[in-house]
Amino acid sequence: MKQLSFLISFLLLFTNSFGQNSKEFEGKVYYEHTFIINDKSYDSIEVAKSFGASSIYIYSNGNFYWEAKGSDFQYEIYNSKTNLLVDKYSYSDSLKKIDVFEKYDSLISFEIKKNVDKICGYNCNVISVLLQSTKDKSKLKKQLFYSDRLYVNPNNFQNYRSYGNNRIYELIKSQPLRIIMQFEGLPIEIKMNAIRVTEEKVLDGLFLIDKSLIMN
């Protein structure tokens, strides 16, 4: 009995250790953006200019660099080592610090469906979430299609509370390949769909943030 108990304990320890040491995704995801506008009073050109026609998401070891194309918004950097998230816009030489650690968006509900689609050769599950802002109580619906093969350690996002990302990464543990968003009161559906994924080494220097450029 003691031997059996020891074997069970060993297997549990091995299983937990294996899960914690899973190899993280490192590389680039190329997204194409599309918009469905249900109100003709909204200028489709201005909407596209705000969000961009496409983007490249580069991830490594808890850090990301997200570069937009065709938008005033140029790029966003998240450095999990320094707990900084900054945005860069074309009309300013400064960086805008984004508060994602104090702001908390509540995860009201979620539903996961398995093996619903294949994106860029990856079999994907989908999670549908309903979030609510603690600031103005507005709601956001999101669908995220993700593959278990693109593992992301959720511990790297435990303080990233904006849009409920800390909770979502706990649930999916992966980099999404398709993101669909609908904001309450905004007659626009935003869709970001991966058209290419490359798993490759990324230089750490890409995620360095010059604090002297952050506006006060």
C-alpha positions as CSV (number, residue, x, y, z in Angstrom):
1,M,0.0,0.0,0.0
2,K,2.9,2.4,0.8
3,Q,4.4,1.6,-2.6
4,L,1.1,2.3,-4.3
5,S,0.7,5.6,-2.4
6,F,4.2,6.6,-3.3
7,L,3.6,5.8,-7.0
8,I,0.4,7.9,-7.1
9,S,2.1,10.8,-5.4
10,F,5.0,10.6,-7.9
11,L,2.6,10.5,-10.9
12,L,0.7,13.5,-9.6
13,L,3.9,15.4,-9.0
14,F,5.2,14.5,-12.5
15,T,1.9,15.4,-14.1
16,N,1.8,18.8,-12.4
17,S,5.4,19.5,-13.2
18,F,4.9,18.6,-16.8
19,G,2.0,21.0,-17.2
20,Q,3.9,23.8,-15.6
21,N,6.9,23.3,-17.8
22,S,5.0,23.1,-21.1
23,K,6.8,24.9,-23.8
24,E,5.4,28.4,-24.4
25,F,4.5,29.7,-27.9
26,E,7.2,32.0,-29.2
27,G,6.7,33.7,-32.6
28,K,4.4,35.9,-34.7
29,V,0.6,35.9,-35.5
30,Y,-0.5,37.9,-38.5
31,Y,-4.0,39.1,-38.3
32,E,-6.4,40.5,-40.8
33,H,-9.1,42.9,-39.5
34,T,-12.7,43.2,-40.7
35,F,-15.6,45.2,-39.5
36,I,-19.4,44.8,-39.6
37,I,-21.1,48.2,-39.1
38,N,-24.8,48.1,-38.4
39,D,-25.3,51.9,-38.4
40,K,-24.9,53.9,-41.6
41,S,-24.1,57.0,-39.7
42,Y,-20.7,55.5,-38.7
43,D,-17.9,56.3,-41.2
44,S,-16.4,53.0,-42.2
45,I,-13.1,54.7,-43.2
46,E,-12.7,56.3,-39.8
47,V,-13.5,53.0,-38.1
48,A,-10.9,51.2,-40.2
49,K,-8.4,54.0,-39.5
50,S,-9.0,53.6,-35.7
51,F,-8.4,49.9,-35.6
52,G,-6.2,49.3,-38.7
53,A,-6.6,46.9,-41.6
54,S,-4.2,44.3,-40.2
55,S,-1.7,43.7,-37.4
56,I,1.2,41.6,-36.3
57,Y,1.4,40.1,-32.8
58,I,4.8,39.0,-31.6
59,Y,5.0,37.0,-28.4
60,S,7.9,35.6,-26.2
61,N,8.1,34.7,-22.6
62,G,5.3,36.8,-21.3
63,N,6.0,39.8,-23.4
64,F,4.3,41.0,-26.6
65,Y,4.7,43.6,-29.3
66,W,1.6,44.3,-31.3
67,E,2.0,46.4,-34.4
68,A,-1.0,47.7,-36.4
69,K,-1.1,48.5,-40.1
70,G,-3.1,51.3,-41.7
71,S,-4.0,53.0,-38.4
72,D,-3.0,56.1,-36.3
73,F,-2.3,53.5,-33.6
74,Q,1.2,52.2,-34.4
75,Y,2.1,49.6,-31.8
76,E,1.6,48.4,-28.2
77,I,4.2,46.7,-26.0
78,Y,3.6,44.7,-22.9
79,N,6.6,43.8,-20.7
80,S,5.6,41.4,-18.0
81,K,9.0,41.8,-16.2
82,T,8.4,45.5,-15.6
83,N,4.6,45.3,-15.5
84,L,4.3,48.0,-18.2
85,L,1.9,48.3,-21.1
86,V,2.4,51.3,-23.5
87,D,0.8,52.5,-26.7
88,K,2.4,54.5,-29.5
89,Y,0.4,56.7,-31.9
90,S,1.6,58.3,-35.2
91,Y,0.7,61.8,-34.0
92,S,3.0,61.7,-31.0
93,D,6.6,60.9,-30.2
94,S,5.7,59.9,-26.7
95,L,4.4,56.6,-25.3
96,K,1.0,56.4,-23.6
97,K,1.0,54.2,-20.4
98,I,-2.1,52.0,-20.2
99,D,-3.5,51.2,-16.8
100,V,-4.3,47.5,-17.0
101,F,-3.4,46.5,-13.5
102,E,-5.8,48.6,-11.4
103,K,-8.7,48.6,-13.8
104,Y,-10.7,45.4,-13.4
105,D,-13.3,44.1,-15.9
106,S,-15.5,41.5,-14.4
107,L,-16.0,38.2,-16.2
108,I,-19.7,37.6,-16.0
109,S,-20.0,34.4,-17.9
110,F,-18.1,32.1,-20.3
111,E,-18.7,29.1,-22.5
112,I,-16.2,26.8,-24.2
113,K,-16.8,24.7,-27.2
114,K,-14.2,22.2,-28.5
115,N,-12.9,21.6,-32.0
116,V,-15.1,24.2,-33.8
117,D,-12.7,25.3,-36.5
118,K,-9.3,25.1,-38.1
119,I,-7.2,28.3,-38.4
120,C,-3.8,28.4,-40.1
121,G,-3.6,24.6,-39.7
122,Y,-4.4,24.6,-35.9
123,N,-7.5,22.9,-34.6
124,C,-9.3,25.5,-32.5
125,N,-11.7,25.6,-29.5
126,V,-13.7,28.8,-28.9
127,I,-14.5,30.6,-25.7
128,S,-17.4,33.0,-25.6
129,V,-17.2,35.5,-22.8
130,L,-19.3,38.4,-21.4
131,L,-17.3,41.1,-19.6
132,Q,-18.5,44.1,-17.7
133,S,-16.5,47.3,-17.0
134,T,-16.2,48.1,-13.3
135,K,-15.9,51.8,-14.3
136,D,-19.0,52.5,-16.4
137,K,-20.8,49.1,-16.2
138,S,-20.7,48.7,-20.0
139,K,-20.5,45.2,-21.4
140,L,-18.4,43.6,-24.0
141,K,-18.9,40.3,-25.8
142,K,-15.9,38.4,-27.0
143,Q,-15.2,35.2,-28.9
144,L,-11.7,33.9,-28.9
145,F,-10.7,30.9,-31.1
146,Y,-7.5,29.2,-29.7
147,S,-5.4,26.2,-30.1
148,D,-3.9,24.1,-27.3
149,R,-0.7,23.9,-29.4
150,L,0.0,27.6,-28.9
151,Y,0.5,27.4,-25.1
152,V,0.8,30.7,-23.1
153,N,1.6,30.6,-19.4
154,P,-1.3,32.5,-17.7
155,N,0.9,33.5,-14.8
156,N,2.4,36.1,-17.2
157,F,-1.0,37.9,-17.4
158,Q,-2.2,37.6,-13.8
159,N,-2.1,41.4,-13.4
160,Y,-3.4,42.2,-16.9
161,R,-6.9,42.9,-15.7
162,S,-8.2,45.1,-18.6
163,Y,-10.9,43.4,-20.7
164,G,-10.6,40.4,-18.3
165,N,-7.4,39.2,-19.9
166,N,-6.1,37.7,-16.6
167,R,-9.2,35.5,-16.3
168,I,-9.3,34.6,-20.0
169,Y,-5.7,33.5,-20.1
170,E,-6.4,31.3,-17.1
171,L,-9.1,29.6,-19.0
172,I,-7.5,29.2,-22.5
173,K,-3.8,29.2,-21.8
174,S,-3.2,30.0,-25.4
175,Q,-2.7,32.9,-27.9
176,P,-6.0,33.4,-29.7
177,L,-6.1,33.0,-33.5
178,R,-9.4,34.7,-34.0
179,I,-10.9,37.5,-31.9
180,I,-14.5,38.8,-32.4
181,M,-15.6,41.8,-30.2
182,Q,-19.0,43.5,-29.8
183,F,-19.1,46.6,-27.5
184,E,-22.4,47.5,-25.8
185,G,-23.8,50.6,-27.4
186,L,-21.5,50.5,-30.4
187,P,-23.1,49.0,-33.6
188,I,-19.8,47.6,-34.8
189,E,-18.5,44.0,-34.8
190,I,-14.7,43.9,-34.9
191,K,-13.0,40.7,-36.1
192,M,-9.3,39.9,-36.1
193,N,-8.5,36.7,-37.9
194,A,-5.1,35.0,-38.1
195,I,-3.9,34.4,-41.7
196,R,-0.4,33.2,-40.8
197,V,1.4,31.9,-37.7
198,T,5.2,31.5,-37.5
199,E,6.8,29.8,-34.5
200,E,10.2,31.3,-34.2
201,K,12.8,32.9,-31.9
202,V,12.1,36.5,-31.0
203,L,14.8,39.0,-29.8
204,D,14.2,40.3,-26.3
205,G,15.2,43.8,-27.3
206,L,11.8,44.2,-29.1
207,F,10.1,44.4,-25.7
208,L,12.3,47.0,-24.1
209,I,10.4,50.2,-23.2
210,D,12.1,53.6,-22.9
211,K,10.6,55.0,-19.8
212,S,11.8,58.5,-20.7
213,L,9.3,58.5,-23.6
214,I,6.3,57.8,-21.4
215,M,4.1,60.9,-21.2
216,N,3.1,62.1,-17.7
